[in-house]
Amino acid sequence: MAGHPEVFETPAARALSETDKLRLIEALGDIPHSTDKSRVKKKSLDFYWYSPVLKTRLAEMRGDIVVTPRNEADVIQVVSICAELQVPVTVRGAGTGNYGQAVPLAGGVILDMIEMDEVVWTKPGLVRVQAGKLMLKLDRQIRATGWEQRMFPSTKRTATIGGFVAGGSGGVGSVTYGVLGDRGNINAARVITCEKTPRILELRGDQANAVNHAYGTTGIITELEMPLAPAWPWRDVVVSFDGFAKAAEFGQALALSDAIVKKLVTPIAWPIPSFLPRLNEQLPDGRDIVICMIAEPSMQGFADLVAAHGGEVVYDVDAQSVEDDPSSVLPLYEYTWNHTTLHAMKVDKSFTYLQSLFPVENSLEVVDQMIRKFGDETPMHLEMIRFGGQVITCGLQLVRFTTEERLDDIIAYHEANGVAIANPHVWTLEDGAPGKEVPAEQSIFKNHADPLGLLNPGKMRSFRPVAA
Ligand SMILES: Cc1cc2nc3c(=O)[nH]c(=O)nc-3n(C[C@H](O)[C@H](O)[C@H](O)COP(=O)(O)OP(=O)(O)OC[C@H]3O[C@@H](n4cnc5c(N)ncnc54)[C@H](O)[C@@H]3O)c2cc1C
């Protein structure tokens, strides 16, 4: 693939010899760990296979040992030993990342954070939580206090909050609150540095950007302080339209309707609705849809907007009861964001996808241009979000994959026409970023927090360890 680096071996990290492995195991003492091959394989992989490109490159990548810290003291002990022996450390949440974020490229320790899942404290509008907390469990716990997470990935039912902050970007809720990187969405992160004598750092406010979407290359997050949103009673609603242009216009108008409280606005073009299991039985054939989550008290304004745009509500249920019992139909958010791609891949294995940001000034015109150019090769799926204070049309369009060259051509055409692509078919931070570089605060912080380059080596391509 053009501009794609070969798998990178960090200069400092080296293959773990049998002697070092024994020293490591001895030094771990009673900290839970496993070298069982099937467990190591399971914990080495994530949803990297979403991309046919990553699927061929990352399938054989493995760590050497899975270590499961019970608390922060365990994390410090593990990291100190790894720095001493120069063993790579790849932190892992639930392993739902889909660009191979959690796949170790240079072996070593997989630091599985799943046991660190306590809520440290809550205040009105704020929660302090350990990084391994599953987001569904967190929402359930804080809902009782009248609050909920501002945003979550569509993998809320399986992903950890630490993995979302370190490996994700935004999702359900982003149409109102923006993305994780927007100032004010992460209050603080408690981070352990990777050194012989690890330090505990409290990164507050903007400082926390150093670990946001850095794939665990800039420190190990043990706790997060996250601002919350008022917990509304939500409705899961689908509106159908005669033509995708109308669906997209409605989606944009809804995103811009600040007085309608909402959490999700997802325009999806036919035939994608036919790929959505169980929900498809309730959707009209051949129609384009917009999947929405609307606060119940806003349903009047929402209905008026639907009528003004000539849409038809074809599905409307209480979102909470579906999340509590997803046996008949899934919560609507599990048909959106990257779940849309997952459902399509289950119907036709040749599907993969793109991640794009359409230009603000004429986004729907450019969407239409791409539909006319690529037609059925890239069925359209949009997510309306706020980003940097503006409503942005974000594309997660499906792609019928044929060759890497063709995929490169499709990406190049989008970029040449003003569509920024966050490439999901690469594993380095640089290649995945629309600007093709790591934010300066992350590369500077990396030298400070991981001077030996042991954290998830190979993911920050531009980094060269000073200490080495
Ligand atoms: C079906 C599907 C839908 C998805 N939808 C979305 C979506 O809507 N929005 C979105 O942003 N993403 C989405 N993703 C990607 C992913 O699910 C989310 O980003 C999720 O939050 C990752 O959480 P995780 O616990 O699985 O993290 P993992 O996959 O385990 O880790 C992600 C990255 O974070 C690092 N990491 C994990 N924990 C820590 C820690 N404590 N300290 C430092 N680094 C750490 C890992 O090394 C890795 O690089 C989706 C993926 C799939 C497969």
The ligand as a Gaussian input file, in Angstrom:
#p B3LYP/6-31G(d) Opt

LIG

0 1
 C      -18.061000      -2.892000      15.743000
 C      -17.130000      -1.779000      16.151000
 C      -17.672000      -0.512000      16.371000
 C      -16.825000       0.554000      16.781000
 N      -17.363000       1.800000      16.964000
 C      -16.562000       2.812000      17.366000
 C      -17.095000       4.115000      17.594000
 O      -18.287000       4.361000      17.482000
 N      -16.235000       5.093000      17.975000
 C      -14.903000       4.853000      18.203000
 O      -14.172000       5.769000      18.582000
 N      -14.386000       3.618000      18.023000
 C      -15.175000       2.599000      17.621000
 N      -14.648000       1.348000      17.454000
 C      -13.267000       1.090000      17.866000
 C      -13.202000       0.590000      19.356000
 O      -14.248000      -0.304000      19.625000
 C      -13.345000       1.697000      20.354000
 O      -12.413000       2.686000      20.126000
 C      -13.225000       1.172000      21.804000
 O      -13.498000       2.220000      22.658000
 C      -11.885000       0.586000      22.150000
 O      -11.960000       0.138000      23.500000
 P      -11.239000      -1.204000      23.956000
 O      -11.420000      -1.322000      25.432000
 O      -11.711000      -2.352000      23.159000
 O       -9.749000      -0.843000      23.625000
 P       -8.600000      -1.744000      22.962000
 O       -8.992000      -2.140000      21.590000
 O       -8.218000      -2.828000      23.879000
 O       -7.428000      -0.682000      22.920000
 C       -7.487000       0.415000      22.062000
 C       -6.130000       1.135000      22.129000
 O       -5.997000       1.754000      23.394000
 C       -4.837000       1.272000      24.076000
 N       -5.221000       1.156000      25.493000
 C       -6.220000       0.407000      26.008000
 N       -6.315000       0.626000      27.333000
 C       -5.353000       1.523000      27.654000
 C       -4.925000       2.123000      28.863000
 N       -5.521000       1.863000      30.027000
 N       -3.871000       2.974000      28.821000
 C       -3.256000       3.260000      27.648000
 N       -3.607000       2.707000      26.485000
 C       -4.647000       1.854000      26.479000
 C       -4.480000      -0.038000      23.421000
 O       -3.085000      -0.278000      23.465000
 C       -4.926000       0.216000      21.984000
 O       -3.913000       0.892000      21.295000
 C      -15.448000       0.306000      17.003000
 C      -14.919000      -0.977000      16.767000
 C      -15.754000      -2.005000      16.356000
 C      -15.154000      -3.362000      16.160000

